[in-house]
């Protein structure tokens, strides 16, 4: 008890004793005001950009490009008047194409259409109508003037499929003229179709041969069923020699 009473008294330097002040009640501290967090800006929504243009077969200009840049048109593998083709691995095939175009254009046209359509057995469906127009044109007019009306869409389809440079663009490119028409896909394609017909009508045999060379270098024949053959070569006989 004495300890408790002495602990409740405070001694001054002059010897006086005073009761210790009662402890103040602690008031609960007010909770800190919630600091508003900075609002995070939502990423801007991707704006759908329309295609810059379209190729002749309905595909976007950037179709097939890794970086999304417009894909430029490529040139034909051989020129229109390269009758014997090029001196490479296809030299024998080019000579065959030249002979077929000169003496049997119906066979070459049927082969081109079958290879382009990739439909086995469609050779007769294309060769027979061409033969009828070929015979009728030579019988009535003395030259093959009706078959090009049937065959010229094949040239347009080849040009569109492989994004090849057309006759109109190749003719105007060196001179730098008609840039506005070349950049307009729709107008350029209309002129290219007219040039495809004119090429078949004026240089029919050469156009068939050029298309045949292009297709043979790019597409396999649909009737050619090539299967890889695995050849196992036995290891050579090994002998163990004794050291000296």
Steps between C-alpha positions, in 0.01 A plus 500: 500500500781738587655440165172570330442822693852622439472425136185712481684805644748722327784663694617849413854622561384699808361186664133550429298209383214532255276235359589384156274626227244257384577354160299648221277276307635430164265602228504267206684654211287583205561261214702657224291621220501267207728649242339459159712285279593646168270364238672290240426604154355225290703423191352659193286267301658377184358681209418266220671622194352414169714343229700741292393321185410169347662272251318378195387173661337673797788469748641797693812661362689405818394136473796268542741770622682429827522863609163600358642705217344487154616207297652609171414327176759270350594448140434194289757225512567542129412763246227468241740425214733259684394218273756248626488617860814522708807284516435339837354180641173564316660534158354172371158591635520842332574337166198273545282802576623675187420200279156454653415867457609495136338177382240406765384811685185322614712250697709776659193702593332197658815419695533858624137517611524163676817598683360839598170359627675209676212273399616163363304392194397850393730489197226386260251758632736776386666341201185401311331845497830658393532248218149577376569875492839444342353294214206735453720809486736349248213370289304827489769768522818317406674556835457431870292804596232341720701295750660808667153600621501178702863490613575858607334466848767243584769765464308732732462221758874422490589866542267538797600174667872579508466882515688541173563824322257556217573619148363849561709556811817358345454722194443823695754441781819585302347828375354609836163588350145417610604483866150594612346210310762251622438593864123463458444126537159492336589704192834324462335158513250595232780608269700188581209279396481683170875446455462131584243461225711700253805286580307180435341638188815644339766259636294196586766232470762700690257577781404134539868402515584769755212386721607138464858577607376703798265230622751219463750685714247590769244220525529122479266313274190392695519150356858449613486316832857525620571315822835521674695177499727429793808306402687326779869455432660230715815602683833398356672197639733598780811307599701532814871519442751385757756750609867415439 
